[in-house]
Amino acid sequence: MRRVTTNVPSVHQHQIADLAPLAASDAAAPLPEPAAQPPWRLIAALAAVYLIWSSTYLGMKIAIATFPPFVLGTMRFLLAGCILLTVHLIRGGARPTRAQLFAAAPVGILLFVVGNGFIALAQYEVASGVAAIVASTTPLWAALLGPLFGERARAAEWIGVALGTIGVALLGAHADLGNNGLLTLGLLLSPVGWAVGSMLSRKRPSAPGLAGPALHMLWGGLGMLVLAPLIGERWPDAIPAKAWGVFAYLVVFGSLIGFTAFTWLLQHTRPSLALSYSYVNPAIAVLLGVVIGHEPLHGTTIAATAILVVAVAVVVRSAISRRPRAPR
């Protein structure tokens, strides 16, 4: 497997979903009591965020066998961002202001360069399921770093952070986090970047509708475009059809369909159900990695997955319970 040169300090990660920052922003506002929806729509939307967002980790693992990670991210996020922004404008949405445009820059860098790009880099060494488990700790970091953004954590959230620390520590057994210290550091920093970016997005002026996540992805893609040559990444000499197929899957399913399904869930279901992907994705990603990607599975990985699922569930449910509810 090709190695990545790392001459950039501290750089070398559905998605979670690629559009979790929109979820964080939407979750900050009270939602009205959702009306009953046809069961097939609910099943289809849940299948999208459970299965599609879980599979993007394995998709990235397969794709980086051909595309260098930041080259992959550059194409993926610039294309997806352009599509979302185009749809927004065609629908008559307002154009982003200059302030909104530049406010999106640090958020996009944190979310997609650190949050996604570092995980992609780490997958040169770690299994896709392990990468998904580490990424699932994002709500734990949000609880831990929340006070820096004026959001104080509850006791239950601190319990979740403690459980999450134990889970991540277990992942270090059997070299599950790889042998390259820089890549391991990037992997562990990836959920920190996603958490900080998500919280920062709530404090800065955001473009309306689809333009918000579109700008974040565009800035993330531009950031990767600058960094890719600096860490020695080059355009591959030959690109097989399989690699293009995986790339299309990541853009269409991971970024566009997954986003649409998650937005529908936020609007039409209880928040606890819409946010349940954050502790379902890791278990499914591990299973997909073992069955499809033939990745190794250690007993400590199973134990760490169980602990982290519980930890994230504790934090997410605590955050939901503290939300003000709209009057009935």
Secondary structure, 3 states (H helix, E strand, C coil): CCCCCCCCCCCCCCCCCCCHHHHHHHHCCCCCCCCCCCHHHHHHHHHHHHHHHHHHHHHHHHHCCCCCHHHHHHHHHHHHHHHHHHHHHHCCCCCCCHHHHHHHHHHHHHHHHHHHHHHHHHCCCCCHHHHHHHHCCHHHHHHHHHHHHCCCCCHHHHHHHHHHHHHHHHHCHHHCCCCCHHHHHHHHHHHHHHHHHHHHHCCCCCCCCCHHHHHHHHHHHHHHHHHHHHCCCCCCCCCCHHHHHHHHHHHHHHHHHHHHHHHHHHHHCCHHHHCCHHHHHHHHHHHHHHHCCCCCCCHHHHHHHHHHHHHHHHHHHHHHHCCCCCCC
